[in-house]
Amino acid sequence: MEEGFTLKNKRIIIIGAGIAGLATGCYARMNGYETIIYEMHDKPGGVCTSWKRKGYTFDYCIHNLAGSGKRAALRKVWDELGALDGTDIIDHEMFVRVEGPKGETLNLYTDLDRLEKHLLNIAPEDAVAIKKYIDAGRALAKADVFAMSLGEKKRWLGMLPRLPAVMKWSKVPMESYAQRFTNPFLRQAFPHLQYDVTGPEMPLLPNLIFLGGFEIGDLGWPRGGSLEFSRRIARRFDALGGEMNYLSFVEKIIVNNGTATGIRLADGSEQYADIVVSAADGYFTIYNMLDGSYTNELIDAYYDHFVESQSFGLQVYLGLNRDLTNEPHALTLILDQAITLEGRGRNSLYLEIFDSATGMAPEGKSVIKVVTEGNYNYWRILRKDMAKYMTTKDTIAETVINVLEKRFPGIRKQVEAVDVTTPVSVQRYTNNFHGLQPWPAPKGDFQIMQKGLSKTLPGLNNFFMVGQWAGAMIGVSTAAVTGRNLVKQICKKDGKRFVIANS
C-alpha cells in the first residue's frame, strides 16, 4: 500500500476546479483521501483560463508566475502538481517598457545590474534614489517573499530581519517615491512600472518584491498560457485517482448540528462527505451556500467594503496579422492625450504582447492584450440592454485600436480578431462576486495577512476554504499554496504524515 493511504479513507468534497481546488484535490489524493471536485464550468481553471478566437488564443490570467524559476522555493509546488510538465518557461529580458509621449523609454530589465545602469543612464543626477531602489529589491531577493505563503518556520525566521524594510516600503506609495527623482521623465514614468496600477494607494513594496523575484530568476511565463497550465494540474488530479464532475453547480452546503456534511447541487441531488472544502467565490460561499450563518465582524466588514473598480477588470484582446516578436512583451504607453473608457479619462495604457513563440498566435502573427481598470456597476447596468452592452464594448475596442495605431502604424488593417472582457464577463464565467479579485482589507489587515480571512468559518466544523478569497490575497501561487497547506493541516489533525506522490 502506498504511503499515506489507509484502509478507511475520509471523503473530501471540493467545490470549484480553479487552481486552489485542483491543488487541494491533488494533495488530498496524494495523502489517501477520497476526493471529488464539483465544477460549474465544462473545463478546469476558473479565472486561470484562456480561449480561442479565429485561430488566436486570448489569455486572461497569468502575467508573471511566482515559482516558475528553478531557484524559487515555490517551484516545488508546481513540480508536485505537474503544472509545468511538458512545457517551458519564457523569461523576458524586461518586465515592462514605459514609453513617454515624446518617445522617451524606461525599461524595467529583469537583470538588476542592467536595470541600475539603465536608470543611471537616464538620470545620473538621481543616483542616490536609484541605488536605494535597486538595493531594496536585491534585499528582498534573499527573502524569496513569494515563498512565505508556504508557512515554513525557517522562512518566517529568515524574514524577521527584513520585516522593518517590508513594513517601511509597504507604506511608501510609488507616486511618492517617484518624487525623489529630479529627472522629469523618470518621475513621470516610475509610478507606471507595476502593471500600470497607479494612484496614491499603490505601494512600492509589490514592485520591490518583483525585483527580488527577478534577481533569483523567477516570475517567468509558462508557454501555452493559463488554460493549458490549469489542464496540466487537472490531468495530475485525474492520474492520482481523483473524481472530477464538470457542469455541476453547487447551490448549498449541507450543515447538520454545526458540521458541514455535504453539498446540494442545482439539480437537487445531494452528495455527502467527511470534509467540505470551498474553492469557489468567497461571497457566494459564505452568504449564499451557507446563507450568511457563519461569519464574524471581520468577514462582514471585508465584504461590506468591496471596491467599485479594480485593476485588470477590463481587458481588450486583438488578434493581429503582424509579427511583433521584436517588441517588448509588455508596454505601458503614457498618452499625449487622455482617452475615455467607461466614462472616465485614462492617461496611460498597459498592454502585453504574445507572439507565435508563446503559443498564443499563429506563425508570423501576434496577440495584444490591453489591461486596465474595470467598474462592475458600469457594465452591470449596460448589460440590461444587451445591444448597448455590445456596442459599448465595440467602442472601447475601437478607442484602444486608435491609440495603438499611433504606436504601431498600420495596425488597424491587421486586426483579425477582437474580444473584450468586463467584470460582468468574469462574474458570468466564474461566479466571482462583482467579477472581482480580493481587494485590500478595510480593517484587520495584519490579522488577515497572518491568518487569512476565511480559511475556516466560526461555528462550522469540517469545513474549509482555499484560494484567493480564503486569504484575501491575489495570485495563482497563493491559490495553490492554500490547498497544499490545508491538506497538511488535515493530515496533522488525522495523525498522518503529509506526503508527496511522485508524478
Sequence and secondary structure as in RCSB ss.txt:
>XXXX:A:sequence
MEEGFTLKNKRIIIIGAGIAGLATGCYARMNGYETIIYEMHDKPGGVCTSWKRKGYTFDYCIHNLAGSGKRAALR
KVWDELGALDGTDIIDHEMFVRVEGPKGETLNLYTDLDRLEKHLLNIAPEDAVAIKKYIDAGRALAKADVFAMSL
GEKKRWLGMLPRLPAVMKWSKVPMESYAQRFTNPFLRQAFPHLQYDVTGPEMPLLPNLIFLGGFEIGDLGWPRGG
SLEFSRRIARRFDALGGEMNYLSFVEKIIVNNGTATGIRLADGSEQYADIVVSAADGYFTIYNMLDGSYTNELID
AYYDHFVESQSFGLQVYLGLNRDLTNEPHALTLILDQAITLEGRGRNSLYLEIFDSATGMAPEGKSVIKVVTEGN
YNYWRILRKDMAKYMTTKDTIAETVINVLEKRFPGIRKQVEAVDVTTPVSVQRYTNNFHGLQPWPAPKGDFQIMQ
KGLSKTLPGLNNFFMVGQWAGAMIGVSTAAVTGRNLVKQICKKDGKRFVIANS
>XXXX:A:secstr
  TT  SS  EEEEE  BHHHHHHHHHHHHTT EEEEE SSSSSBTTS EEEETTEEEE S SSBTT STTSTTH
HHHHHHTTTTT  EE  SEEEEEE TTS EEEEESSHHHHHHHHHHH GGGHHHHHHHHHHHHHHHTTTGGGGGG
  HHHHHHHGGGHHHHHHHHTSBHHHHHTT  SHHHHHHGGGTTTT  STT BSHHHHHHHHHHHTT  BEETT 
HHHHHHHHHHHHHHTT EEE S  EEEEEEETTEEEEEEETTS EEE SEEEE S HHHIIIIISTT S  HHHH
HHHHT  SEEEEEEEEEEEESS  TTS SEEEEEEEEEEEETTEEEEEEEEEEEEGGGTSS TT EEEEEEEEEE
HHHHHHHTTSHHHHHHHHHHHHHHHHHHHHHHSTTGGGGEEEEEEE HHHHHHHH  GGG      SS HHHHHH
H SSSS TT BSEEE SHHHHT   HHHHHHHHHHHHHHHHHHTT        
